[in-house]
Amino acid sequence: DAGITQSPRHKVTETGTPVTLRCHQTENHRYMYWYRQDPGHGLRLIHYSYGVKDTDKGEVSDGYSVSRSKTEDFLLTLESATSSQTSVYFCAISSGRASDTQYFGPGTRLTVL
Amino acid sequence: SQQGEEDPQALSIQEGENATMNCSYKTSINNLQWYRQNSGRGLVHLILIRSNEREKHSGRLRVTLDTSKKSSSLLITASRAADTASYFCATGGPDAGNKLTFGGGTRVLVKP
């Protein structure tokens, strides 16, 4: 998985609780992305980062925040988890722009009860 | 909204047969990429074709791109059971900034 790890790999939480997912890369790539994957919707971009402390919103950013304090780590936070945020979350990295290949992590399966 | 839409949504073939899936998109692109996802795993990049290219090959994969029809096809020749996976197209365009937009995917089952 091109030097990308995600933690945790599985998490079950309750509605209203905060949740933080971590993506860690060892490739020193500039761009990092958070996607969610749901049946019938494919992959949808939540947030992405184009450098340390530089982030922007994606297609489905409501209810999510991100932070990137160093090149190798990109955190996704659900401030108050809802059942609609039950999903599989993927992190991806890219050395260049979106025109370049993206490399994906193994995913985090999140269940919000 | 999805930029790319794959067709068919699901495909079942016998080992040794060819598998063809299509991707249609709506806006101008710089390139189109195909990814594979095995069950429970992350996506793996297969091939990238730029907007000025019409066809590209990689091993048993053949990708075509028709920008006038805003469509692409992925052909897997002589399929194997290990090709069983979901396949996604993704587009990057001049209006997309640093982002790719993924389609909903085609699930391919290769029966031994």
HADDOCK unambig.tbl for C-alpha pairs under 7 A between the chains (distance, minus, plus):
assign (segid A and resid 40 and name CA) (segid B and resid 104 and name CA) 6.51 0.50 0.50
assign (segid A and resid 41 and name CA) (segid B and resid 104 and name CA) 5.75 0.50 0.50
assign (segid A and resid 42 and name CA) (segid B and resid 102 and name CA) 6.68 0.50 0.50
assign (segid A and resid 42 and name CA) (segid B and resid 103 and name CA) 5.94 0.50 0.50
assign (segid A and resid 42 and name CA) (segid B and resid 104 and name CA) 4.07 0.50 0.50
assign (segid A and resid 42 and name CA) (segid B and resid 105 and name CA) 6.51 0.50 0.50
assign (segid A and resid 43 and name CA) (segid B and resid 102 and name CA) 5.86 0.50 0.50
assign (segid A and resid 97 and name CA) (segid B and resid 98 and name CA) 4.92 0.50 0.50
assign (segid A and resid 98 and name CA) (segid B and resid 92 and name CA) 5.82 0.50 0.50
assign (segid A and resid 98 and name CA) (segid B and resid 97 and name CA) 6.99 0.50 0.50
assign (segid A and resid 98 and name CA) (segid B and resid 98 and name CA) 4.40 0.50 0.50
assign (segid A and resid 98 and name CA) (segid B and resid 99 and name CA) 4.78 0.50 0.50
assign (segid A and resid 98 and name CA) (segid B and resid 100 and name CA) 5.53 0.50 0.50
assign (segid A and resid 99 and name CA) (segid B and resid 30 and name CA) 6.77 0.50 0.50
assign (segid A and resid 99 and name CA) (segid B and resid 31 and name CA) 6.39 0.50 0.50
assign (segid A and resid 99 and name CA) (segid B and resid 92 and name CA) 5.54 0.50 0.50
assign (segid A and resid 101 and name CA) (segid B and resid 45 and name CA) 6.81 0.50 0.50
assign (segid A and resid 103 and name CA) (segid B and resid 44 and name CA) 6.83 0.50 0.50
assign (segid A and resid 104 and name CA) (segid B and resid 42 and name CA) 5.57 0.50 0.50
assign (segid A and resid 104 and name CA) (segid B and resid 43 and name CA) 5.68 0.50 0.50
assign (segid A and resid 104 and name CA) (segid B and resid 44 and name CA) 6.84 0.50 0.50
assign (segid A and resid 105 and name CA) (segid B and resid 42 and name CA) 5.67 0.50 0.50
assign (segid A and resid 106 and name CA) (segid B and resid 41 and name CA) 5.45 0.50 0.50
assign (segid A and resid 106 and name CA) (segid B and resid 42 and name CA) 4.61 0.50 0.50
assign (segid A and resid 107 and name CA) (segid B and resid 41 and name CA) 6.90 0.50 0.50
assign (segid A and resid 107 and name CA) (segid B and resid 42 and name CA) 6.05 0.50 0.50
